[in-house]
Amino acid sequence: MTALQKKIEAMEKIGAGPLADQALRKLIRLHLQKYEKQLEEVLKALEPFEKQYHMNSEERHRRFMAGELGDAADIMEWMGLYDNVLLYRERIATLRTAAEA
């Protein structure tokens, strides 16, 4: 059992489970807002690359992962930004699932 699980169990044991749940929900909402803002910023940063190469980032990433593209600095920067998009989307989905529980 992790330290967090022990703390939650202790809160439930003393009858403060609803308070712990409320605090965790608030923390989840704050992190959701943070990742949604970061996702928005990264998506804006991707726009110049998409315009320059006339290709959306998802398609470019697929081709990059298939080895169809080189490793020029701008491509690497673009793919690094897109990796952040994937990470933020995954974290947002995880937090939304937790918020629904």
N, C-alpha and C positions, 0 to 999 in steps of 0.2 A: 504494500500500500504506500502510495506517495505521500509526501508531507501535505500536499493540498488536499488529498482525499481524507487524511486524518483530521485536518482542520474542519472540513465540511462535515465529517461524521461527528465531530465534537459539537459543532453548532447545532446539528440536528438533534443530538442527544440532550442538549439543554433547552430544546424547544425553539431555537432561533433559526431553524431551517429556512423559513420564509424570508427572513432578513438576509441570510446568506444568498439565497436565490435572487433576491432583489439587487443586491450588490453585484453579483455576477452578471446579471442581465444588463445593468448599467455599464459595467466594464466591457461587455460584449458590444453594446451600442457604440461606446467611445472608440473601440478598435475598428468597428465597421466603418464609422465615419472617417477615421484616419486612412484606412485602406481605400475607401471609395475616392477620397480626395487625391491620394497618391496615384490611383489608377487614372483618374481624370487628367492629372498633370502629365503622366507618361504618354497617354494617348495623344495629347497635344504635341508632345515632343516627337512623336512618330510621324506626324503629318508632313513635315518637310521631306522626310525620306520617301514617303509614299508618293508625294507629288513629283519628286525628282526622278524616281524610277518607274512611275506609272504602274505601281503594284501595291496591293494592300499588304500589311505586315504579316497577316496570317499565311497568305500564299508564299510570301518571300521566306518565311520561317520554314514552311514545309519544304521548299526547294533547297534551302540552306541545309536542313537536316538530311536531305537526300543526297547531299554532296554535289549539287548542281551549280553551286555558286563558289566563288573564290573566297579568300579571307582578307580582302582589302579592309583598311581601317574603318571606312564609313559603313561597310557591311557589318563588321564586327560590332560597331557601336549600335547600329540599328538592331541587330539581333540581341544584344545585351539589354537594350530597352524593352524589346518584345518579351524577353525572358521575365522581366519585371511584371509585365502585363499578365503573363501566365501565373506568376506567383501570387500577385494581388487578387486575381480572379479566384484562385484556389482558396486563398485565405478568406475572402469574402463569402464564398460558398460554405466553407466550414463554419464560419461564425453565424451565418444565417440559419444553418441547420441547428446549431447549438441554441440559438435564440428561440427557435420553434419548439424545442424540447421542454 
